[in-house]
Amino acid sequence: QTPVTATVSSGNNCYTFVMEDSYGDGLQSPGNYKVIDANGSNIVWGGTNSSGGNNFTFEQSTYFEANSGVTPSWDCVGTSCIDPNTGSGQYTSLSSCNAVCNSTNTNETSINNISVFPNPVKNTLNIQGEMELVEIFDVFGKLVLNSTNNIINTSDLAEGVYVVNINTNNMIVTKRITVTK
């Protein structure tokens, strides 16, 4: 098979690499990937040596950046951590920024008199306050559940992080929840 090469030149963006089967018979195992820098050094690589079946799934998320000579630092922007590439970010490590920005391990979160609890949630998510519609999206942005009730059964959702949009008073309040089993 012919390797595919993509050149990425911007250092402060997220990229998703997707392998798709244009022929339609499934991606054949074994399969692998690697990301290398301009000097030819491996940044991240992986794959599978499984030869059974017609399909395989491999997913990995790895933080890396090009060395620009600026000391990495991070700022909290919404629920994401961004390196301003100036060395003057509020946090000196990505993990400390994530601990503050992406924290979903709380018992209750309140904004605009809307409370979402418990978080993490096992089987039932409670929404306290005036609301018209609740929409729950997976990490890929797919709508997985919607409800007009204040008590929502989440037992059919897989473990993971979800975005909850609560429509209320002509505005949308967005929360992040973690579903555990």
C-alpha positions in Angstrom: 0.0 0.0 0.0 1.1 3.5 -0.7 1.8 5.7 2.4 -0.1 8.9 2.6 1.7 12.1 3.7 0.2 15.3 5.1 2.1 18.4 6.0 0.9 20.3 9.1 2.6 23.6 9.7 0.6 25.4 12.4 1.6 24.6 16.0 -1.4 25.6 18.1 -4.2 23.6 16.5 -5.8 20.2 17.0 -5.8 17.8 14.1 -7.8 14.6 13.4 -6.5 12.0 11.0 -9.1 9.6 9.7 -8.5 6.5 7.6 -11.5 5.6 5.5 -12.2 2.6 3.3 -13.1 3.9 -0.2 -13.5 0.4 -1.6 -16.1 -0.6 0.9 -14.8 -3.9 2.1 -13.5 -2.7 5.5 -10.1 -1.7 6.6 -7.9 -4.7 6.7 -5.6 -5.6 9.6 -2.8 -5.2 10.3 -2.7 -1.4 10.1 -0.5 1.3 11.6 0.3 5.0 11.6 3.0 7.4 12.7 3.4 11.1 12.9 6.9 12.5 12.4 8.4 15.9 12.8 10.3 17.9 10.1 13.6 16.3 11.3 12.2 12.8 10.8 11.8 12.0 14.5 8.7 9.9 15.5 6.3 11.9 17.6 3.6 9.3 17.9 3.0 6.0 16.3 0.9 2.9 16.8 -1.2 0.2 15.1 -2.5 -3.3 15.4 -1.0 -6.6 14.3 -4.4 -8.3 14.4 -5.1 -10.3 11.3 -8.6 -11.5 12.2 -11.7 -10.0 10.7 -12.3 -7.2 8.2 -12.4 -4.3 10.6 -10.2 -2.8 13.3 -10.5 0.3 15.4 -7.6 2.1 16.8 -7.8 5.5 18.5 -5.2 7.5 20.3 -4.9 11.1 21.6 -1.4 12.4 22.1 -0.3 16.0 22.9 2.7 17.2 21.0 3.9 20.5 19.6 6.7 21.8 17.5 9.6 23.4 19.4 9.3 27.1 18.7 11.8 28.1 21.4 9.0 29.5 23.6 8.4 27.7 27.0 5.1 26.0 26.8 2.3 27.4 29.0 -1.5 27.1 29.0 -4.5 29.3 29.5 -8.0 28.1 30.3 -10.4 29.1 27.4 -13.9 27.8 28.2 -13.3 24.2 28.9 -10.2 23.8 26.8 -6.5 24.5 27.4 -4.8 26.6 24.9 -1.0 27.3 24.6 -0.8 31.0 23.6 2.7 30.3 22.3 4.0 33.3 24.3 5.3 31.6 27.4 3.0 33.7 29.5 0.1 31.3 30.0 -1.4 30.9 33.5 -0.5 27.2 33.9 3.0 25.7 33.5 1.8 22.2 32.7 -1.0 20.9 30.5 -2.2 18.5 33.3 -2.6 21.4 35.8 -4.6 23.4 33.2 -6.8 20.3 32.4 -7.4 19.7 36.1 -9.0 23.2 36.3 -10.6 23.7 32.8 -11.9 20.2 32.2 -12.9 19.2 35.7 -16.2 17.2 35.7 -15.7 15.6 39.1 -18.1 17.8 41.0 -21.3 17.1 42.8 -23.1 20.1 41.4 -22.6 22.8 38.9 -24.7 26.0 38.9 -25.0 28.6 36.2 -28.0 30.9 35.7 -30.0 29.0 38.4 -29.5 25.7 36.5 -28.0 22.8 38.4 -26.8 19.6 36.9 -26.1 16.7 39.3 -24.7 14.3 40.1 -21.5 14.6 38.1 -20.2 12.0 37.3 -23.6 10.4 36.6 -24.4 6.7 36.7 -28.0 6.2 35.6 -30.0 9.3 36.3 -29.1 12.9 35.6 -31.0 15.6 37.5 -31.5 19.1 36.1 -32.8 21.6 38.6 -34.2 24.9 37.4 -36.4 26.2 34.6 -35.6 24.4 31.3 -37.4 23.7 28.1 -35.2 21.1 26.4 -32.1 19.1 27.3 -29.8 17.8 24.5 -26.9 15.4 25.2 -24.1 15.1 22.6 -21.2 12.7 22.5 -17.6 13.8 22.0 -18.1 13.6 18.3 -21.0 16.1 18.4 -23.7 13.5 17.7 -27.0 14.1 19.5 -27.4 10.9 21.6 -30.3 11.9 23.8 -32.9 14.7 24.2 -35.6 15.3 26.8 -38.0 17.8 28.2 -37.9 16.1 31.6 -35.8 17.3 34.6 -34.9 13.7 35.4 -33.0 12.0 32.6 -32.3 8.3 32.3 -28.6 7.9 31.2 -28.3 4.2 31.7 -28.2 3.6 27.9 -25.2 5.9 27.4 -21.7 4.5 27.2 -19.1 5.6 29.7 -17.4 8.8 28.7 -17.7 12.6 28.5 -20.8 14.3 27.1 -21.9 17.8 26.4 -25.3 18.8 27.8 -27.1 21.7 26.2 -29.9 23.0 28.4 -32.3 25.3 26.6 -33.9 27.8 29.0 -35.2 31.4 28.9 -34.1 32.0 25.3 -30.5 30.9 26.0 -28.5 27.7 26.0 -26.5 26.7 29.1 -23.8 24.2 28.2 -22.4 21.7 30.7 -20.0 18.8 30.5 -20.8 15.6 32.3 -19.0 12.3 32.8 -21.1 9.0 32.6 -19.7 6.1 34.6 -21.1 2.7 35.2 
